[in-house]
Amino acid sequence: MTRPDLRPMSVGEILDRTASLYRSNFVLFFGISLVPHVFVMAWVLTQVTIQGPPPRIEPRAVRDLVLFAGTIAEYEFGYLFAQASTAFAVSELYWGRKASVTASLIQVIRKFGRLTRCVLLNGLALFIGFVPFGVPGVFLACRLLVGLPAAVLEDLGARQSFRRSFSLTKGHSGRALGVYALVLILRIAVFLLILYPSRLVAELARIHPAAAIPWRDALAFVNVSMATLIDPFLTIGATVFYFDLRVRKEALDLQMMMSAAENFPAKPVSVPTT
C-alpha cells in the first residue's frame, strides 16, 4: 500500500491531503464514522421523544437531568469512537499498512478508559475557554487540535496528551485554525441546507404536533447522516496536521525512512565465479 509522502506542508496542502485521503478511502472512514453515529441517531430520536409533545418524563428537572446525562454519553461515545478510530486509521495509511474499520474500533476499545479521560479533559478545558471568554476558547481549541491523535498514536494519558498538543502546536495556531475552517464551512453548508425544512417542521409542530412527528424524525436522521459524512474531515485533518508538526519539529520523515530501511530485506548479491 502506497503511503502518503511525509514533508512539511502548507495549510492548503494539509486540506488537500485531508480531502484526498477521505476520497481514496471513503468506505473505510465512512464506516468508522457510521458505527458510533448509529448510536448517536438512536439517542437523538430518544431525546426528541422525551421532549414531547407531550413530555414523556416528569417533572421537568428530572427530564433535563436525563437529557443532560444522555447528551454527555452521546458526545463521549460518538466523538471518542469516531475521532480516535479515524486517527488510528490515518496513522496506518501513513505507515503504508492496511487499515480496517474493525481494527480501528478495536484499538479504541482497548484504550477506552485512557482515551475517555483525554476527551473529558479536553472537553472541560474547551468548555471553560468558550463559555466565559469566547475568543480565547478558539485559541485553546487550536492548541488542542492534535491532542487526541497524540493520545491514540503515542499511548499518552490525559494530561500528557494535553501538554503534548500544546507543545506541537506552539507557533502553529493559525494553521490549526485552517483545519477547523474546512469543517466549519461544511457545517454551515449543511445548516443552510436544512434551515428551511427545520422552520417548516417547527411551524407544523406548533399547528399540528402529531403530524410533525415523522417529519421531525426524518429531519433528525438527515442531520445525523450529514454529521456522519462531515465528521471524518476534522480528525483526518487533525491527524495529517499532527504528522506535519512532527515532521517539522521532530524530523519524523527521517525516522520513518530509517525504520523502513532497517526492515527492508537486503537483496542477495550474486558473486561471479572465476
ABEGO torsion letter per residue (X at the ends): XBBBBBBBBBAAAAAAAAAAAAAAAAAAAAAAAAAAAAAAAAAAAAAAAAAOOBBABOBAAAAAAAAAAAAAAAAAAAAAAAAAAAAAAAAAAAAGBBBBAAAAAAAAAAAAAAAAAAAAAAAAAAAAAAAAAGAAAAAAAAAAAAAAAAAAAAGBBAAAAAAAAAAAABGAAAAAAAAAAAAAAAAAAAAAAAAAAAAAAAAAAAABAAAAAAAAAAAAAAAAAAAAAAAAAAAAAAAAAAAAAAAAAAGAAAAAAAAAAAABBBBBBBBBBX
